[in-house]
Each structure stands twice: as structure tokens, then as C-alpha cells.
Amino acid sequence: MLTVHARERMNERFISELDIVEVAKTLRSILYQKKNDTYLLTGLSTWKEKLMVSAAVRGKVIIVTVFCEEQI
């Protein structure tokens, strides 16, 4: 499930749902962020650039936001 916030950021950053799937396929790292109770997943986009997905587990996995490395 994608949040409204995630969809807005994805549109602004030209990131598609296929890019999120590609991150899962090319997963390089998963970092648990205790402060926010979220997971930061790092992989590659469909255009083969580093992409990060911040996800929270609340029953179902909810994508919080997605961004490219240079947007950190």
C-alpha cells in the first residue's frame, strides 16, 4: 500500500511503482531506523540508479516515501 505522501513524492521525483519493485529485486541493504520504527531499503531503480525506500510495517507494509541518494 502506498501512502498519499509517497505517491506525491514519487510523482515529484518521477519514480514509479515499477521502480519500487526493482528496489526489492536489487536490494543492496536494509537498515532498521529505531527512532522512526521504519526500514530504509536501498536498491536500484529501473534506470539503474541508487534508490531508497522508507517503509513502515503496520500490519501491511506501507511505503512511506522514496528518494534518490542525492536527495538525502
C-alpha positions in Angstrom: 0.0 0.0 0.0 1.3 3.4 -0.9 0.5 6.4 1.2 -0.7 9.7 -0.3 2.6 11.2 0.8 4.6 8.5 -1.0 2.6 9.0 -4.2 3.1 12.7 -4.1 6.8 12.4 -3.7 7.0 9.7 -6.3 5.3 12.0 -8.8 7.6 14.9 -7.9 10.7 12.6 -8.3 9.5 10.7 -11.4 9.6 7.4 -9.5 7.1 4.7 -10.5 5.8 1.6 -8.7 7.9 -0.4 -11.0 11.0 1.4 -9.5 9.9 0.2 -6.1 9.6 -3.4 -7.3 13.1 -3.0 -8.9 14.5 -1.9 -5.5 13.1 -5.1 -4.0 14.7 -7.2 -6.8 18.1 -5.4 -6.5 18.1 -4.9 -2.7 21.6 -3.9 -1.5 20.8 -3.1 2.1 18.1 -2.9 4.8 18.6 -0.6 7.7 16.2 -0.5 10.7 15.7 3.0 11.9 14.6 2.5 15.6 13.8 6.2 16.2 11.1 6.2 13.5 10.3 2.4 13.6 10.9 2.3 9.8 13.1 0.4 7.4 15.4 2.0 4.9 15.7 -0.2 1.8 18.4 0.6 -0.8 18.4 -0.8 -4.3 18.4 0.2 -7.9 15.7 1.9 -9.9 14.5 0.7 -13.3 17.1 3.2 -14.8 19.8 1.6 -12.6 20.4 4.5 -10.2 20.5 4.1 -6.4 17.0 4.4 -5.0 16.0 4.4 -1.4 12.6 3.3 0.0 11.5 4.2 3.5 8.9 1.6 4.7 6.9 1.2 7.9 5.4 -2.1 8.9 1.9 -1.6 10.3 0.1 -4.8 9.7 0.7 -4.4 5.9 3.9 -2.9 4.6 3.3 0.8 3.9 5.7 2.7 1.7 6.4 6.0 3.5 8.5 7.7 0.9 11.0 7.1 -1.9 14.0 9.1 -2.9 17.3 9.0 -4.8 20.5 9.1 -2.9 21.3 12.7 -3.9 18.0 13.8 -2.3 19.2 12.9 1.2 
